């Protein structure tokens, strides 16, 4: 199932996306976008197959975070820097594209790099980050796995053979990376995408995992509680008890090691081993509002500034409860 050079289907051009973001989101909902494929593969630090599945099924949209907003705001500046570094390219903003064969496969590359030899345009995907952790040597394809999956899908959809990543870290450190199209990676992505779209069609959600994204999805799916009883399998009850016990033991063991380090440090700040920092002591004062006293002595003030939030958590029961 290799992918050869082809002409992608342009769903919306760049200007149309800017004018009608709601339509762009609606078009993306008809398939799997390049920024979503890492979740399908189970390698996204922000999402999971389960949470993406239910977002697709329910038609919910990921809210714009502050990091996402500033990433968008920085795009023009980073693109300008990239153009300065590469006058050999004529770069134009990308649109929303669909793979001509695998119709579920969508991509919105940031830049299309024209005048590329021998016969095909290249792409550029702009990124911002607050740390170079996970990023390797500039000029290579050593980038975080979830970004690698994204650009592999973009190249597969567009029919490109190379994607550049101009990256701004912390607002003041700039690097560039280059990823080559990999037919094996493309095949892995295609198989995973086909399976995911089949699950959507068959109402067959992916398996549950322990990610925060899956926990959040479950809380959103079941926001209330009813006084009913559900019988769970014995093996699940046993795993729950065993892993809670292991967690308690780990916490106790960690506290013991921490106290041994504290005992050796005394008043010192930093513990080192073979020249490597292991731990640091931090001592400082904190100030908090005594909410109980405020409520008792100034109930009107307490009520004026009180906020309500929903707690949705699983609590272990004692044997005799």
N, C-alpha and C positions, 0 to 999 in steps of 0.2 A: 504493500500500500504506500509506495513512495509518491512524493509530490513533485511534479515537474513544473517548469516555468509555465505560467498561464496568465490570463488577463483577469484580475479580480473584478467583482461587481461593485461599483460605487453606489452605496446606499444613500449617503448624504455627503456633500462636500463640506469643507471647513466653515464656509460662511453660513451654510444652512444649520450646522451644529451650533454655531454661536447665536444665531437668531432663534433657534427653537430647541432648547435643551430638553424639553419634555418629550419632543418627538424622538430625539436621539436616545433618551432613556427607554422609550417605548420600543424602538427598533432593537436596542441591545437586549431587551427582554425576550426577543424572539429566538435568541441563541445564546452562545457562551462567548463573552468578550475575552480579549487577550489578558486583561487584568484579572479575570476570574479563573483562568485555567489552572493557576497554582492551587486554588482551593479544590478544584476537581481532582487534582493529583495528590492532594493531602499534604502539600508543602508550603502552604501559605501561613505566615506568622499572624495573620489577622482574621482568617476565615477557615472554615472546615467544609468538607463535602456535605455534611448534614445541614449546616447553617445556610450554605448557598442553595441547596436543594429547596429548602422551605422558603427562602427569599424569592426564588423563581416561581414556586407554586403559588405563593400568596401575592406575588406582584409587588412586594415591598421594595423600597429604594434605600440604599445605604445613605445615611445622613452625611452631609459635608462636615468633616472635622476641621479643626484649625490647621492641622498639618496639611490636609488636602488643599485647603484654601490657599495657604501660602505657597504650596507647591505649584498651584496654577498661576499665582501672581508672579512667581519667579521664572515661569517658562519663557517669556519673551526675552528676559535678560540673558538667560542661559543660551537660548537660540542665537542671540546676537553674538555672544562669545564664540559659539561653535562656528558661525559663519565667518568670523574674523580669522579663526584658525584654519579654515578650509575654503579658501577662495576658489578651489578647483571644482566645488560643487555649486550647482544652482539648487537651492533648497526652497521648497514650497510647503505650506501647511498640509498635513494629511487630513483625510476625511474618514468616514466610517465605511469599511469594506467588508464584503462577504465572500467566502470561498465559493467558487463556481460549482464545485462538486459536493463538498461537505457544507451544506447550507446552514448548519448550526454554528459554524465557525466564523467569528467576527473579530475585527481589529480596528483600532483607531490610532495609527502611528502619528507621532507628533510632527515629523518632517519627512517629506519625500525628497531624496537627493538625486537630482537629475544630472545628465551628462556623465554617467558612469559607464565605463567600458567593462566587458565587451558589449553586452546587449541588454542590461537590465538595471533599473533604478535600485538604489540602496535606501535604507530607512535610517531614521534617528529617533530615539526615544529619550526624552529629557527626564532626568530624575533629580530629586533633592533628598538629602539625608542628613542626619545629625551625628553620624558616626561612620568611620571607614571600616568598622568591624564587618567582616564578610566580604569586603572588597579587596581584590588582590592587586597585582602590579598594573598600573595604568598602561593602556595600549593593548591589553590582553582581554580575553573573555572571562576572566576570573571575577564573576559578579555573584551576588546572592542568588540562590536557586530559584526563588519565586520570580525574580526579574528575568532570569534566564528563560524560564518557561514562557513568560509573557512575550519576550521578543522572538522566541522560536515560533510561537503561534502567529505573531504579526508577520514574520517573514513567510511563513507557510501560507497564510491568507493572501498576502500581496504577491507572492511569487518572487521575493527578493532573495539574495544570497548573502547579504551582510547587513548588520544593524549596528549603528554607532550609539553609544550611551554617553552623552555629555552630562556630568554629575556635579552638582554643587553641594558641598558639605558644610554645615554650620554657617552658611552665608558668606564664607570667605575662603574656601578651599575648593579648587576646581580640578577635575580630572576627566579623562575620556577613556572609554573602553570600547572594544570592538568584538562583536559576537558573529561568528560564521553560522550559516544555516546548516543544521545537522539532520540528515534524513531519518536517522534512528530516533532522535528526539521528536521529530515531527510525527513519526509513526506512533510513538508512545502517546503523544498528545491526542492524536486522532482516535486511537483506540479508547482512551479514557473519555474523550468527549462523546463518542458514540454510546458508550455504556451509560454515561450520565444522562444523556438525552433519552435513552431507552427507559431509564428509571423514572424520569419525569413523565413520560408517556404512560408508563404502567403503574403510576402511583406507588412506587417502590423506593422509599427513602434509603440513603446509604446507612451503613452501620453507625451506631453511636460511638464516639470516642471521648477522650478526656480533655479535649481542648476547651478553652474559655469561650470560644465562639459557639461550640455546641451547647455548652451550659446556657449561654445567653439565649440561643434559639429555643431551647426547651422552656426557659422561663417565659419567653414571649408567646410560645404556643399554649402554655398552661398558666395564665396569669392569676387565676383564682384557685381556691381550694374548697372541695366539698367533703362532707363527713362520710366518706365511703371507705371500704376496705378492699384492697387488691392483693391477691395471693401471688407472690413472686417465686421463681424457681429456687430450690434449695442451694444449688451451686452459687447463685448470685448472693443469697443471704450469707453463705459461708465466706465468699470473697470479700464482702463488705466488712464483716467482722474481722477477718484476718488482716486486711489491709489497713483498717483503722488501728488495730493493735500494733502493726508494724510501724505505722506513722507515729503513734505514741512512743514506741520504743526508740525510734529515730530521733524524736524531739528530746527525749531524756538523754540519749547518748550524745547528741549535739551539745546540750546544755553542760554536760560533764566536761567535754573537750573545751568548750568556751571558758568554763571556770578554771580549768588547768592553765589555759593561755592567760587569763586575767591574773591568776596567781603569779605567773612568771613575769608579767608586765609590771605589776605594781602600779606606780604612777606614770609609767612610760606610755607613750602614745602608740608606737608602731611595733608590731611583731614581724620579724623577717626570718627566712630560712634559705640558706644558700644564696643570699643576696636578693631574694625575691620577697616582696611584701606579701604577708599572709593575712593580717588583720590589723585594724586600727581602733583605738579607743576614742570615743567622742563624748565629752562631758559639756553640757550646756543647760541653761535654764529655759523653761517653756512657760507660757502663760495661757491659761484656758478660762473660759467663762464657766462659772458654777451655775449650770442651767437649773438645777433643783432649787437653789437659793433664789435665783432670779424669778422663777415661776412662783415661788412662795411669797416673795416680797414685792415683786413688780409684775403681777399677772397680765396686766394690759400690755406692757412692753414685751413680755414673753410671747403673748399671742400675736402681736403685730409682726414679730420677726420669725415666728416658728414656721418651719417648712415640713411638708409631709412627703414621705417616699415609701414605696412598697418594698418590703423585704420578702424574698422568695428563696428559701433555703431548705435543704434536707437535713434533718436532725436525727441522730442515732438514738434509738430507744433502749432503755435499760431492760434487762431480761424479764423483770417482774412488772413492767409497766403495761 
